[in-house]
Amino acid sequence: MVDDASFSDGGEAPLHLQALDGDDLQILSALAQDAVFPITEMAWQRGKRRLALLVNRFRWEDHDRARKAGRAFERVQSLLVISDVMRVTSSGIDRNDTETVLSLLSVSFQPGEDGTGVIDLILAGDGAIRTEVEALDVVLKDVTRPYRAPSKSAPSHDD
């Protein structure tokens, strides 16, 4: 019998996850929650049918271990890539304001016909990025070593 993986199994290994169904995407969304990124680090590559974001992801998989050990919380730079994108729209954000830093709250998928659907990136402050996709294919990949979270605290949603 094989047990399910847990956050603690991630340890110090960089994440490289792919979501191909709704259950996978829920896990990926939880790990990407509270990632922050400058609006300039978002690229819609129409010819490659891909939306790519370079985000500074809070390492939720290390949260409990860091808290128990009394050490600093960590972030890591990660690529969040949505493939098979047919169209990208946004609301509640000014894409021309290059000073804007966005905070990702969740990633969700609403299936359509024949495997198509819509992936929504919900942002803090009532912003959203919507991608219409031919199929669900999202990758989250850590691309740097973890670094001490500048805020020295874990994100909180107590409001």
C-alpha positions as CSV (number, residue, x, y, z in Angstrom):
1,M,0.0,0.0,0.0
2,V,1.3,3.4,-0.9
3,D,0.5,6.5,1.2
4,D,-0.4,9.9,-0.3
5,A,2.4,12.4,-0.3
6,S,2.4,15.2,2.2
7,F,3.8,18.7,2.3
8,S,6.6,17.6,4.5
9,D,7.7,15.1,1.8
10,G,8.7,18.1,-0.3
11,G,11.5,19.1,2.1
12,E,14.2,21.0,0.3
13,A,13.5,19.7,-3.2
14,P,12.3,22.2,-5.7
15,L,8.8,21.8,-7.0
16,H,8.0,20.8,-10.5
17,L,4.3,20.0,-10.8
18,Q,1.9,19.6,-13.7
19,A,-1.9,19.9,-13.4
20,L,-3.9,18.0,-16.0
21,D,-7.2,17.7,-14.1
22,G,-9.1,19.7,-11.5
23,D,-7.8,17.7,-8.6
24,D,-4.2,18.4,-9.6
25,L,-5.0,22.1,-10.1
26,Q,-6.3,22.4,-6.6
27,I,-3.0,21.2,-5.2
28,L,-1.1,23.5,-7.5
29,S,-3.3,26.4,-6.5
30,A,-2.7,25.8,-2.8
31,L,1.1,25.8,-3.4
32,A,0.9,29.0,-5.5
33,Q,-1.4,30.9,-3.1
34,D,0.0,34.2,-2.0
35,A,2.7,34.2,-4.8
36,V,3.5,37.8,-5.8
37,F,4.8,39.1,-9.1
38,P,5.4,42.3,-10.9
39,I,3.0,42.8,-13.8
40,T,6.1,43.0,-16.0
41,E,6.9,39.3,-15.2
42,M,3.7,38.1,-17.0
43,A,4.1,37.1,-20.7
44,W,1.3,36.1,-23.1
45,Q,3.1,34.2,-25.8
46,R,0.4,34.0,-28.5
47,G,2.4,32.1,-31.0
48,K,3.3,29.4,-28.5
49,R,-0.2,29.5,-27.0
50,R,1.2,30.0,-23.5
51,L,0.8,32.4,-20.6
52,A,3.9,32.4,-18.4
53,L,4.4,34.2,-15.0
54,L,7.6,34.4,-13.0
55,V,6.3,34.5,-9.4
56,N,7.8,34.8,-6.0
57,R,6.0,31.9,-4.3
58,F,5.6,31.5,-0.5
59,R,6.9,28.0,0.4
60,W,3.7,26.6,2.0
61,E,5.2,23.1,1.9
62,D,7.9,24.3,4.4
63,H,5.7,26.5,6.5
64,D,5.1,24.1,9.5
65,R,8.7,23.0,9.6
66,A,10.0,26.6,9.6
67,R,7.5,27.6,12.3
68,K,8.4,24.6,14.5
69,A,12.1,25.2,14.1
70,G,11.8,28.9,14.7
71,R,13.5,29.8,11.5
72,A,12.6,32.2,8.8
73,F,9.8,31.6,6.3
74,E,10.9,31.2,2.7
75,R,9.9,32.2,-0.8
76,V,11.2,30.9,-4.1
77,Q,11.0,32.1,-7.6
78,S,8.7,29.8,-9.7
79,L,7.4,29.7,-13.2
80,L,3.6,29.3,-13.5
81,V,2.9,28.3,-17.1
82,I,-0.5,27.7,-18.6
83,S,-0.4,25.9,-22.0
84,D,-2.9,25.5,-24.8
85,V,-4.1,29.0,-24.3
86,M,-6.5,30.4,-27.0
87,R,-7.3,33.7,-25.4
88,V,-6.3,35.8,-22.4
89,T,-8.3,38.6,-20.7
90,S,-8.0,40.5,-17.5
91,S,-10.1,42.6,-15.2
92,G,-9.3,44.9,-12.3
93,I,-5.7,45.4,-13.2
94,D,-4.0,48.1,-15.2
95,R,-1.6,46.2,-17.5
96,N,0.1,49.5,-18.5
97,D,1.2,50.3,-14.9
98,T,4.6,48.7,-14.9
99,E,5.0,49.4,-11.2
100,T,2.1,47.1,-10.2
101,V,2.8,44.0,-8.1
102,L,0.1,41.4,-8.1
103,S,-0.7,38.8,-5.5
104,L,-2.2,35.5,-6.6
105,L,-5.0,34.1,-4.4
106,S,-6.1,31.1,-6.4
107,V,-6.1,29.2,-9.7
108,S,-9.3,27.5,-10.8
109,F,-10.7,25.7,-13.8
110,Q,-14.2,25.6,-15.2
111,P,-14.5,22.8,-17.8
112,G,-16.2,23.4,-21.1
113,E,-16.9,21.1,-24.0
114,D,-14.5,18.4,-25.3
115,G,-11.7,19.2,-22.8
116,T,-11.7,22.9,-23.3
117,G,-12.4,25.3,-20.4
118,V,-11.4,28.5,-18.6
119,I,-8.6,28.9,-16.1
120,D,-9.0,31.9,-13.7
121,L,-6.2,33.4,-11.8
122,I,-7.8,35.3,-8.9
123,L,-5.8,38.2,-7.6
124,A,-5.9,40.2,-4.4
125,G,-7.7,43.5,-4.8
126,D,-10.5,42.2,-7.1
127,G,-8.2,41.5,-10.0
128,A,-8.4,38.5,-12.3
129,I,-6.7,37.0,-15.3
130,R,-8.8,34.6,-17.4
131,T,-7.4,32.2,-19.9
132,E,-9.5,30.2,-22.4
133,V,-7.8,26.9,-22.9
134,E,-8.0,24.0,-25.3
135,A,-7.1,21.6,-22.5
136,L,-6.0,21.9,-18.9
137,D,-2.2,21.9,-18.7
138,V,-0.6,24.1,-16.0
139,V,3.0,23.7,-14.7
140,L,4.5,25.1,-11.5
141,K,8.2,24.9,-11.4
142,D,10.7,26.4,-8.9
143,V,13.6,28.0,-10.7
144,T,15.7,29.4,-7.9
145,R,16.9,28.3,-4.5
146,P,14.6,29.4,-1.6
147,Y,15.3,32.7,0.0
148,R,14.2,34.3,3.3
149,A,10.8,35.9,2.9
150,P,11.3,39.7,3.0
151,S,8.2,40.1,5.3
152,K,9.6,37.6,7.8
153,S,6.1,36.3,8.2
154,A,3.6,33.9,6.6
155,P,0.8,35.4,4.6
156,S,-2.4,35.8,6.5
157,H,-6.0,36.0,5.4
158,D,-7.6,36.9,8.7
159,D,-9.4,40.1,7.5
